[in-house]
Amino acid sequence: MARLAVLALALLAGSATAVPTSSLRCRNTTSAWPEALAGKVYDRSWPNFVNATTRWSTHMAPTFYEVFLPETIEDLSIGLSYLSTTDKQWLAMSGGHGYSPTLGAVQNGTLINMRNFQYSYVNNDFTMTVGSGSKFRDMVNTAAASGREVNVGNCPCVGGLGATLGGGLGRLQGLRGLTSDALTAVRMVLWNGTIIEASEESHADLFWGLRGAGQNFGIIAEADYRTWPLTNGGMHYSADMIFDRSNLSTLIETSNALLPLDARLALQHSYFYDVANSRLMIGLNVIYAGPMEEGQVYSSLFRPHSQLFVEQQIHWTGLNDAALFGGIANGCTPGEPTNQRNIMTRDLHPEHFLELIDSLVEMVQANPTANGSAIMIETFPVQAVDAQPTDYTAFPHRNAFANAIVFHAEYLDAAGDVASNAWASEWRDRWYSPEYSGYNEQHVYQNYANEDEPLSALYGTEPWRQQRLSSLKASYDPHGFFSNWHAIPASADEWA
């Protein structure tokens, strides 16, 4: 049975991919892996091969014939030094939640599974070191154990480093900024095995590009993050609600009226059609990083219009597992057919949004095997994000984000695949329009992107920004080994 799409805000993960250019191909097609990596590379005969290579989504997913499990950054260095001299395709995986169909270019390749880097600890200076195999859940638990916090995404099983590389949206961003804004240093391996540290003091230009376009330049082994004292001692107010279609306009208008959100407030909407009960399901999660009585000021605006209302005061460590009736965490199940598209909007135009919701219902009613499809909206505060200048990092959407709409396509068969993805694509394209999005330019969150958006929507339209990213690509990945995850062109002339 397909996952209910209300459970499916598990969208992220970083990937480093390699399809070498012709100048490097066929140098080494038969040699064995270096002896130093003996016992760390497995083929399909390994009993744990499927478990080690399965991703969150099977939609147009990459495939593998071997998996490399480095244990140290030196192992990773030796492995990349070897792989870059072969004609093998390769892909690094942290959380495995990256679903972009661009990854499907890797077929019968080598997976570099970073699960042995699943560690995290808080240092004496209150920075937190995080290995690239760690999930958001690990980051939250480690930080909280030392009375600290950092902004993370909503789904606890997403790879923390992978999500960081695309920017890192999250509920605490109004207070703490993007997850990538908290980075202070990364230790990584380049295509030829060179180990470097990037920070404001070393490889500073690369450090700029890693925060928003980081999957394009190498494989990060570990990173250091700035942390802050727990807000309200770590206690958050959470209210989950269910609404009827008749109250949808009121829900949207109330949400719009709260923009820009209080720095401690976050909203999350979910819409899907329940085929079994022939009913549109509308869910809302209201999170407030503070006392219950302060959070109730906001939930009380929605509560009179809801059919079901559940509230609680919960510690930050349990928040991602509890939000939206526990549905987000339940969406962590891997190996199911899921595809998504995204657009950022200034607000939610009620008339257009009602039309969108009705189109979802009509699509699923006509195609019951697409019954996992849904619309999800993340409405987060922006104060600490917008406090930084637009050129602070490669993340291009400061001052251009109020709502992230996700058009989620999930299906059981080929007919459901075609119908749900056609619906998602059509409506994403409609919301590109300034009439719908409220922005004159297209803004697509890179971690949530598909494969058919213009790169300028992911990385920014400014010529200086594109030139800077292309220069970094040419310098740090000159042969295009890391080019299957929304690849940055090596030349500024190639931007669309």
N, C-alpha and C positions, 0 to 999 in steps of 0.2 A: 504494500500500500504506500502510495506517495506521501511524503511529509506534507502536513498542512503548511501552507506558505506563511502562516503567521509565525511559524517557528524558524523561518529561514533568513534571519538577518546575519547569518554567518557568511560574510561575503569576501573576506579578505584572505590574502596571504601573499607573501613575496615569493618570487620565482626568479632565478637566474638561469637563463637559457643559452644554449649554444648551437648554432648552425654555422660552422665555420665557412668563411669565404673561399672562393676557388683557389686563391693564392696559397692557402694552407692545406687544402684537401689532399688526401691520398699520400701524404708524407709517410704515414705509418699505419698501415691497415691490418697488420698481422701480429705485431709484437705484443707480448703479454704485459699485464700490469706490473709495475715495479715490485720487486721482492719486499720492499719496506711496507707494502700495503697488503701483504699476504694475510688471508683470513678476514679481510674487510670488504671484499667484493664478492657478490653472490649472483648466480644466474637463476633462471626460472625453476630449476630443480630444488632450490632451497625451500623448505617447508613454510617459512615465514615470508616468502617473496610477495604474495598477494597482499598481505597485511602491510608490508613495508612500502608498497608502491601505489596503494589505493588512495585516490584523492576524494575531496568532498563531492565534487560533481563529475559525472561520467560524460557530460555533454561535450562532444568534440574534444575529448581529453587526450593528452599525450599517452603513449605506450612505451614500455621499456622491456629490454631483454636482460638487463643486469642492474644491480643496485650497489652503490658504493656507500659505505658507512664510515666516514672519517671519525676518528676519536679525538684528534687534536688539530689545531690550525696548521701544524706541520704536515699532518696527513693530507689535509685539504690542499696545501701547497704542492705537495708531490703529485697528488691526483690531477690537479689542473695543469701542471707542467706536462704530465703525460697526455692527458686528454686533448690538449690544444695542439698536439702533434699528430693526432689521428683524424680519421674521417668520421668519428663518432659524433652523434648528437647527444647533448647532455643538458640536464635540468636539475637545479638545486631546489629542494623542498624543505620548508620549515613546518608550517601548519598544514599545508596542502589545500587551503581553501581558495586559492586563486582559480577562478573559473573562466577566464577569458578564452574564447575559442582560438586566440592567437597561439596558445600553448599547444594546440593540436598539430602544429607544424613539426613537433618532435614526435617521431614515430620509430619504434624499435630502438630507442635510445638508452642512455645510461642515466639512471636517477642517482643524484647525490642527496641522500637522506641525512638531514642534519639532526636527527633525533638524539645523538650522543651529546649534543650541545644544549640539552634541556637543563639548564641550571640558572640560578639567579641569586644574588646576595646584595645586601646593603653595605656600603663601605663606611669607614669612619667619618668621611666628609658628607655622608648622607646621599652620595650618588649611588645608583643601583646598577650593578653589572648584570647584563642579561645575555645568555647564550642564545644563538639563533634557533635552537630547537624548542625554546620556551613558548608557552601559550600565554594569552592574556591572563588566564586564571593564575598561572605561576607568578606573573608580575604583580598582580593584585595581592596575592597571599604573602609574597615576600616583602613587599613594601609595607603592608599593613602590620606585619609582625614586628616591624621596627617603628610603628606609629607614623608611617609616611604614606604618601599617595602620589600617583602620576595619572594623567589622563589616559584611558584605554578605550577601545571599542566595546560594543555591546555584547558581543558573543565571546564567551569565556574560552572556547577551544580554538580560536583563531591564532595563528602564529604572530607573536608580538613584533618581532623584527620585520617580518614581511609587511604587516600593516603599517608600520612606522615609515617604511620607504616610500609609500604613496602619499603620506601626509599624516594620517592618524586622527580621524574625527572621533569624538566621544563626548559623553555627558558632562565631563568636568572641564571641557575646553574653554568655557566662559571664565573659569578661574585660573586654569593652568596652561591654556594654549593647546595646540596640537600635540600629539604624542611625539612627532618629529621635532617640535620646538624644544622638547626636553632633552634631546640628545646633546651630549657633550663630546663624545668621541666614539669611533668605531674602529675595530680591528678586522681587516678584510684581506681577501686574496684576489689578485687580479688574474686575468686570463692565462698568463704565462707562469703562474705560481708565485709571483712576487707578493710578499706579505707587507702591508703598509698599515699605518694608523692615520685616520683622517679626523681632523678636528679644526677648530678655529685657528690653531697654531701650526698645524701640519696638513698639507694638501687641502688648504682652506677652500679652494674653488671646488674641488671634488666634494668636500663636506657640504657645501651649499647645494650641489646637485643631488646628493644622496637623500636630502630631505624634501621629497616630492617626486623624484624621478629615479630613485635609488636602485631599481632592479636592472638598470642599464649598464652598470659599470663593473660589477664583480660580485663576489659572494662574501657576505659579512659573517664572520664567525661569532663575534660578540660585540656588544655596545654598552656604553655607559649613559645613564639617564640622570638628569636632575630630578629630585623628589621634593615634596613639600609636606609639612605636618598634616595629618588627617583633618579634613574639614568636619567640624562638629563631632570630634572624637571618632569619626568614621561612621556615624549613624545618619542614615538617609531616610527620607519619607518616600514611600512608593504607593501609588494608587492605580489599580487596574480597573478598567471599565469596559462594558459592552454596550453598544448603541444599536438602535433600530434605524433602518434606512430613512424613516420619516424625520429623524433628528440630525441627519447628516449635514445639512446646510448650517445648522446652529453650531455643530461641532467644528466645522471648518472656519466659520466666522469668528468663533471664540478663540480658536488657535491663532488666526491671523491678528486678532486684536492684541494678543500678548507680545507680538514682535516689536522690537527686539526683546528676546526673553531676558528675564532676570538672570544674572550670571550663575546662579545656583540651580536654575530650573531647566529641565529637559523634557521634551515630549516625544513620544513614539507612537505612530499610528500603524494599524495593520488592517487590511481589507482582503477578504477572500470569500468565495462562494462555496458553501457547504452543499455538495450535490446530494448527499444522503438525506438531508432535511430540507432541501430546496430553499435555502436561506442565505442571504448575504450576512456575513459576520464582520462586524466593525469593532475593532478593539483599540483602546487608547491606554498608554502607560504614562503617568505623570510622576516624574522623579524630582525631588527637591533635596539638595545637599544641605540639610539643616533640620531643625526641630519640626515635629509633626504639626504643631499649630501654625507654623509659617507655611508649610507645604499645603495645608488645607485651604489656605487663602486662594490658591490656584485650582486645586481639585474641586472646590465648591462651585467654581464657574461651570464645570462640566457635569457634576454629579446630578443635578435636577433633571437632566435630559437622558441619563443613562438607565439601562434596564438592569444592570448588575454592577455593583460597586464593591471593591475589596481594597482596604488600605492597611498599611503596616509601617512600622519603623524598623528598619533592617540595617545590619552592618554592611559596609561597602563590600566586604568579601563575599557576601551572599547575594548581592544585588543583581548581578547578571544572571544568576540561576533562577531568581524569583520573578523578574520583570515579565510583564505580559502573561501572567498566570503560569510562568515557568516555560513558556513556549519558545523563547529564543534559545535557551540552552538545549532544549530537546531537538532543535534544528541542527545539532552537531553531527548527526548520523552521516557517515561518509558513504560514497559509492552509489549515489542516486542521480537521475538525470535532472539537472538544474541549469538554467541559463538566465542572465539578468541584463538589464540596461538601466541607465541612470541619467538623471538631469538635476541640476540645482536650480531652485527657483527663489524669487524674492518673496512671494507669498503664494497662497493656494486660491486661485480664482474660483469662487464657489460654482459658478455656472459651468465652467470648463471641467472642474473636478467632478461634479455630478455626472457629466457626460462620460468621463473616464470610468467612473465606477460602474455605470450602467453597461458600458462596453465590456468590462470584465465579466459581469454576470451573463451577458448575452453570449460571449465567447465560450464560457465554460458550459452553459446550458446546451449549446450546439456541439460541444466537444467534451463530453464528460471525462475523458481520459486526461484532460488538462486541468483536473480539479485541484491540483496543488498550486496553481498559479495565483498570484496575489499582487497587491500594491502595498509597499511599505514606505513610510515617511519618517525620516529622522529630522526633528526640529530641535536644534541645539543652540545654546547661547554662543555669542561670538566675541565678547569683550576682550579676552586675552589673546584671541586669534588676531583680531583686527588692530590690537595695540601695536603689533609689529609692523614695520613698513612692508610694502608689497614686494620688495626685492630682498627681504630677509632670508628667504630660502627659495628653493625651486617650486614650492607649492604656490600655484598661481591664483587661488580663489579667495584671498583675503578681501574683505569688503564686497564679496559677491556670493555669500552663502547664508541662506536662512533656512531653507528646507532641502533635503536630499531625497528626491523621489526615486524609488527603485521599482522597476517593472519586472516582476519575478515570473519567469516561465518555468513551470514544472509539469511533467507529463509521464504517461505510462506506456505510450506507443508512438509510432511514427506520425499518426494523424494528430495526436495531441501535441507532438513536437512542432509540427508545421503550424498548427493553429495558434498555439500559445506564443511562439516566437514571432509570428507575423503580427499578432496583436501587440506584443511588447515593442517591436520595432516601430510600428505605425504610431503608437502613442508617444513613444520617446521622441520621434521626429516632430510630432505636433507640439510638444512642449519645448522644442528648440526655439519656437517662435517667440519673439518678445511679447506678443499678446498673451501668451500662456505663462512664460517663465518670469516676465518682468525685467529681464536683462537684455541688453542689446547684443551681447555676445553669448555664445554657447559655453556653458560651464558644466563639465562632467568630471566627477571625482575619479581620479585614476584607478584607485583600488576597486571601484565599482564598474569600470568601463567594460565594453564588449570588444568588438573588433572593427566596427563600421563607423566609428566616430572620427571626425578630423582630429589629428593630433593636437591642433591648436586648442581644441576644447578641453583636452586633458592637461596640457602643459603651458597654455597661455598664448595669446595672440601677439604680444609685443615682439617686434623684431629683435630687440636686444636680448630678450629672454631666450628666444629660439637660437640665436647665434651663440649665446653662452652655453646652452645645453649641447648644441652640435659640436662645439669646440671640445667640451668635456668628453663626448662620445668618441671623437677622433683621437683624443689623447689617451684615454684609459681603456677603450675597447676598439682599437683601430681595425680589427678584423671582423667585428660584428658577432662575437661569440655570445653576447648577452642581448639578443635581438628578437626574442619571441614573446616578450611581454611589453606591448605598446612601445616598440622600438623608436628611439630618438634617431632621426636621420643624422648621418655623419657630416652632411653638408647643409648649411642653412637654406640653400636653394631648393632642397627637397621637401620642405615643409608644405603641407597642403592647407 
